[in-house]
Amino acid sequence: QVQLVESGGGLVQAGDSLTLSCAASGGTYSIYIMGWFRQAPGKEREFVAAIEWRSDRAYYADSVKGRFTISRDSATNTVYLQMNSLKSADTAVYSCAARYYRGTPYYRGDLYPYWGQGTQVTVSS
């Protein structure tokens, strides 16, 4: 089964950019889709972006569309989340997730069985 390790979080100012990384290992050949989710204090986890492992087809939440870009490096089995024009509302713990099967909504975090430990992103205004 796949293991996921995120990195790249930190403290930035509003308007800044930040790139998160999620390194996948073990069982990556069977991955169908990987996603980024975030959870702010006192709020439910929400979908941010996802990318299909084979096709590189990407999906975004409306709240980040045009500011965030998800991409994948097949050589290193790493998924990136480039975040531009960050806002204080983007402050959250960001986690990457993976699943092997298709046919279910990409935005539902409860359908991803594999998760990283999360990385904190704090945007000061």
N, C-alpha and C positions, 0 to 999 in steps of 0.2 A: 504494500500500500504506500501511497505517496506521503512524504513528509514535506512540510512547508515552513520556511523561515523568512520572516519579513525583516526589512531594515530600511533606514533612511528617514525615519521620523525625526521630529525636532520642534524647536520653537522658532517661528518666523513672524514677520510683521505682515499686516494686511497688504495685499498687492504683490507679495513675494511669490516665488516659485519653489517647489520642492518635488523631489522624485523619490517615490517609494519602490523598493524592490522586493520580490518574493521568489526565493529560490526553491525549486521543487526537486526532490530526489526520491528514488525508489518508486517504480511503477508509473513513471511519467508517460510511457508509451501508450497507456490505456486512458489517459486523461481526455475527456471530451471538452470540458470547459473550465476555465478558472475565473474567479470573480474577486472583486474588492468590495468589502462592506465596511461600514463604520458605525460606531456607537458613541454618542455623546452622553455625558453624565445626565442621568434622569430620563433618557430617551431610549426608544427602541432601536435595535439595530436596523440599519437601512442599506439598501443596495446602492452601490456607487457606479461600478462598471464591471463588465465581463468580456472575455475574449475566448472564442472557440479555438481549441488547441491546434486543429489541423488547418482550418480555413482562415484564421486570423480575423474572422468577423467579430466586430466589436459592438457592444451595447452600453448605453450610458443612462444614468438617471437624469431627469430633466434639470435637476439642480446643479449638475456639473457639466452638462453638455456645452461644448465650446470652450471650456476652461481646462478640463482634464482629458488626458489621452492615455489609453491603455495600450500596451504593446507587449510583444513577446520575442525573446531571443531563443531560437530553437537550439542554438549551439550550447547554451549554458542552462537551458530549461528554466529561464528566469522570466517572470512577468513584471513589467514596470507600470507604475502609475505616475505619469507626469502631471503635476498639479500647478497650474498657473493662476494668476490673479486671485490668490487665496483670500478668503474672507473669514471673519471671526466665526461665522456659522459653520465653517469647515472643521473647526476644532473637534476632535474625536479620537478614539482609538480605531485605527484602521487595521483590518485583518484581511488576509487573502484566504481563499477557499478553493477547493477543487472537487470535481466529481467525475465519475467515469461514464455516466449514462446521459443520453439525450431525452428529449420528449417531455421535459418538465420546465416550468418557467425559470429562466436564468436569474430572475431577480429575487427568487425565494431562497433566502439563506438557510432555511430549515431543510432544504433538499441537497445541501452540500455536506457530505460526510467528513471531509478532511479540511482542517483549519490550521493556520499558523497561530503563533502566540499573540500577535498584535503589536502594533507600534504606535506610539502617541504622536499626534500632530496637534500642535497648539499654535493658533494664529492670534496674535495680539493686534488690537485695533489702535 
